[in-house]
Amino acid sequence: MRDRARAPVALFFATSGHSGVDRVVANLVREFADVDRPFDLVTIRGHGPYIDELPDNVRHVPLRAAHRNTVLPALIAYLLRHRPRALYTASHRLNRAALLARALARPRMPVAIRMGMSLAATLESLPGRRARRLQRSMQRWYPRADAVIAPSAGVGEDLRRLAGVAQPHLHVIPNPIVTPALLQQATEDPDHPWLADHRDPAIPVILGVGSLEPRKDFATLLRAFARLRQQRPARLIILGEGRERPALEGLTRELDIMDDLCLPGFQGNPYAWMARADAFALTSRREGSGAVLVEALACGTPAVTTDCPTGPADILGHGNYGPVVPMGDDAALADALKQLLDSPPSADTLRQAITPFDAARSARAYLAALELAHPPASTDH
């Protein structure tokens, strides 16, 4: 009989390949290098995460499937062949597929699922019929999971209230974000004149990072920056790419801030840019946690966030570690940015904010959710 204790733990993900979620998953996988057990990174064709060098105890297992909606047969075949000790997965369609596959193939295998976005905000953004269908699906499947992981207390409360997840099965685990590799990458040169060592210190640089899409609401950041520019010199850089680029470029011309704005697109190492910016702004209308906000703080950059559901306000201690402003309020955001530039919080304050997001700590908590490791000691936040 096969030694169940040495059976692999399956990590089943399907990401875009270039998102904040990809960085979170990659950090989690790398932290498992220090765990004395084997893992399988199970993926589907055409999807990430793409990790150049996997730890020795992590094996890549690509499934014969090309879409999340058609992955069930291949996932069942994997479970029957490899008989994993446990299964972790994320995103609704994979969560549902994992629980159904477990029911059909391995009823005693524990399954941990993760929901990274605000469920309430997601349902509100969908047409009525689609929202009801999604909620019914979650209410049917999520209570069957052995562990349900949320990256923030707000997402956890949504899962309890809207998906029917029982409190004993709910685990709020901050994302694994802060790593030695992040801090090392932050020391590199972004090779941009606005962030060069010899730049004019009287012209601070504000940074935003994320996909150029409506949910990130970079339009509000542009309007706030235009207000700030009326009071003092400053520059704005937004890293990312997406379908909103033409609209944002048009708004830039309308606001007459073209000379002080740079949209360099997606950057493989955003941390080098973060470490040299004078302030960071998260202007989203919804987030699951706000990994990019933690990354900026870890790079030593003061930050402001909108009070969007759910997580970013928690990261900034509801104002203790940085300003929190209403969504879509460009006047309040402009005032907050001016406050950050004039009186930035101390380095000790920023370190306090990121303590819960240590990657090693988060990885232990993931395994502890299925009783595969001892949880990390708690800390105040």
Sequence and secondary structure as in RCSB ss.txt:
>XXXX:A:sequence
MRDRARAPVALFFATSGHSGVDRVVANLVREFADVDRPFDLVTIRGHGPYIDELPDNVRHVPLRAAHRNTVLPAL
IAYLLRHRPRALYTASHRLNRAALLARALARPRMPVAIRMGMSLAATLESLPGRRARRLQRSMQRWYPRADAVIA
PSAGVGEDLRRLAGVAQPHLHVIPNPIVTPALLQQATEDPDHPWLADHRDPAIPVILGVGSLEPRKDFATLLRAF
ARLRQQRPARLIILGEGRERPALEGLTRELDIMDDLCLPGFQGNPYAWMARADAFALTSRREGSGAVLVEALACG
TPAVTTDCPTGPADILGHGNYGPVVPMGDDAALADALKQLLDSPPSADTLRQAITPFDAARSARAYLAALELAHP
PASTDH
>XXXX:A:secstr
   GGGS EEEE  B SSSHHHHHHHHHHHHGGGSSS EEEEEETT B   SS  TTEEEEEES SSGGG HHHH
HHHHHHH  SEEEEESHHHHHHHHHHHHHH TTS EEEE  S HHHHHHHS HHHHHHHHHHHHHHGGGSSEEEE
SSHHHHHHHHHHS   GGGEEE     B HHHHHHTTS    GGGSTTS TTS EEEEES SSGGG HHHHHHHH
HHHHTTS  EEEEE   TTHHHHHHHHHHHT GGGEEEEE  S HHHHHHH SEEEE  S  SS HHHHHHHHTT
  EEEE  SSSHHHHTGGGTSS EE TT HHHHHHHHHHHHHS   HHHHHHHHGGGBHHHHHHHHHHHTTSS  
      
